[in-house]
Amino acid sequence: MNKPFNWKIFFIVWAAVVFGVVAIIPYSLELQSGILQDLDLPIPLPLLITIQIAQNAVLFGILTILGLFFANRIGLGLPILEARLRNESVADKVRAILPVSIILGAVASLLIIGLEVAFFQPAMLRELGDSAAALNLQTAQPAAWKGFLASFYGGIVEEVLLRLFVMSLFAWIGSFINKTTDGRPTSTVFWIANILAAVLFGLGHLPVTATLVPLTPLVVTRAIVLNGLAGIGFGWLYWKRGLESAMVAHFSADIVLHVLLAL
């Protein structure tokens, strides 16, 4: 079942990740414009951005290698890219993943907005008062073109981190506890790995959230549900259809959120 490590796949995925890191810069700079104006930076901002890109390139280079290592050992990976590098036709494979990936991503984004508007915002307003508005998805966001570029970060960088690395790691560890006759993790292991990766993604938003509002149980639950809900769907696609499918779904969700609805 173990697949050999393919350095061509690594360099393609790594290059895509670096592109995603660069693509989100205009979006991030606008969101942090107020904070940056108040900071006395020790070095010029362009140099600081360059250093951060280099640091991310090194970090994600390591994570991509590890993610591919774990994925190869549990039967996951990037089936379309792997087939293309074998000079196989991939048109049918691409057509097979696009509808389900795009639809799942769009539905996930609309579900996130629905839960926020119908439940979390009213509940937080009752609990936190006017300060809850700081987390309102309907607050003005950067221009749509910046949201479009930022969507590559979600679709590529976050999927490499959360699905290729984190979910593959958890599933690989779980395979030592419970695996099928061919050595793959069982469905239960995959689901646990998928849910854990999604929950960690939600918890990863809490440091930023804490700068805006107190971390009450409701606020923590909101972070886990809104950020982790779609992640479970993306993890299922990674498991069943490959990382490319999860990337398309995540990208589609971000396009709905940050471009079509400009949230």
Buried (B, 14 or more C-beta within 10 A) or exposed (E): EEBEEBEEBBEBBBEBBBBBBBBBBBBBBBBEEEEEEEEEEEEEEEEEBEEEBEEBBEEBBEBBBBBBBBBBBBBBBBBBBBBBBEEEEBEEBBEBBBEBBBEBBBBBBBBBBEBBEEEBBEBBBEBBEEEBBEBBBEEEBBBBEBBBBBBBBBBBBBBBBBBBBBBBBBBBBBBEEEBEEEEBBBEEBBBBBBBBBBBBBBBBBBEEBEEEBEEEEBBBEBBBBBBBBBBBBBBBBBBEBBBBBBBBBBBBBBBBBBBEBBB
